[in-house]
Amino acid sequence: MPDLNDPRTKRLVYRSKYTGTKELDVLLGRFVERHLPNLTPAQFDLYEKLLEAEDPDLFMWISGRRPVPEQWDNEIIGLLKRCDDRQ
């Protein structure tokens, strides 16, 4: 479980909630609120890496409007899609 007071974790939460795209802010903000406390260190790293993708691409992948490229298709995308489905 990530330390919620760690600067790296705080930076990740901030990046999730303030992407520059309101729709993505909502999706990623919901995701970190629900899943961040339970992420393994490996999942945390995958999520951090995923945030390096372009915002429009990330939104399209999560919303299912475009297929997820192989390099980004991992368990975090699955969690994000389920979070978008409000499950």
C-alpha positions in Angstrom: 0.0 0.0 0.0 1.5 3.4 -1.0 2.3 5.8 1.8 -0.3 8.6 1.2 2.0 11.2 2.8 4.9 10.3 0.5 5.8 13.1 -2.0 5.7 10.6 -4.9 2.2 9.5 -3.9 1.0 13.1 -3.4 2.4 14.0 -6.8 0.6 11.1 -8.4 -2.7 12.1 -6.8 -2.3 15.7 -8.0 -1.4 14.5 -11.5 -4.5 12.3 -11.5 -6.9 15.1 -10.5 -5.4 17.9 -12.5 -4.6 16.6 -16.0 -5.9 19.5 -18.0 -8.9 17.7 -19.2 -12.0 17.8 -17.0 -13.4 14.4 -18.0 -10.0 12.8 -17.4 -9.7 14.6 -14.1 -13.0 13.0 -13.0 -12.1 9.5 -14.2 -8.6 9.5 -12.7 -9.7 11.3 -9.5 -12.3 8.6 -9.0 -9.7 5.9 -9.7 -7.1 7.2 -7.1 -9.8 7.6 -4.5 -11.0 4.0 -4.9 -7.8 2.1 -5.8 -4.7 4.0 -4.8 -4.6 2.8 -1.1 -4.8 -0.9 -2.3 -2.3 -0.7 -5.2 0.8 -2.9 -5.0 4.1 -1.3 -5.6 4.2 -2.8 -9.1 0.7 -1.5 -9.9 1.6 1.9 -8.5 4.6 2.0 -10.9 2.3 0.9 -13.8 -0.2 3.7 -13.0 2.6 6.3 -12.7 3.9 5.2 -16.1 0.4 5.3 -17.6 0.1 9.0 -16.7 2.9 9.7 -19.1 0.5 8.9 -22.0 -1.2 11.8 -23.8 -4.4 12.9 -22.1 -6.7 12.5 -25.1 -5.3 9.0 -25.8 -5.7 8.0 -22.2 -9.3 9.2 -22.2 -10.1 7.4 -25.4 -8.6 4.1 -24.1 -10.4 4.3 -20.8 -13.8 5.2 -22.4 -13.4 2.4 -24.9 -13.5 4.7 -27.9 -10.1 3.5 -29.1 -8.3 0.2 -28.5 -5.5 0.3 -25.9 -2.0 -0.1 -27.5 -0.2 -3.2 -26.4 2.4 -1.3 -24.4 -0.3 0.3 -22.3 -2.7 -2.6 -22.0 -2.3 -3.9 -18.4 -4.2 -4.4 -15.3 -4.4 -0.7 -14.5 -6.3 0.0 -17.7 -8.7 -2.7 -16.7 -9.2 -1.1 -13.3 -9.7 2.3 -14.9 -12.3 1.0 -17.3 -14.2 -0.6 -14.5 -14.0 2.6 -12.5 -15.4 4.4 -15.6 -18.3 1.9 -15.7 -19.0 2.9 -12.1 -18.7 -0.8 -11.0 
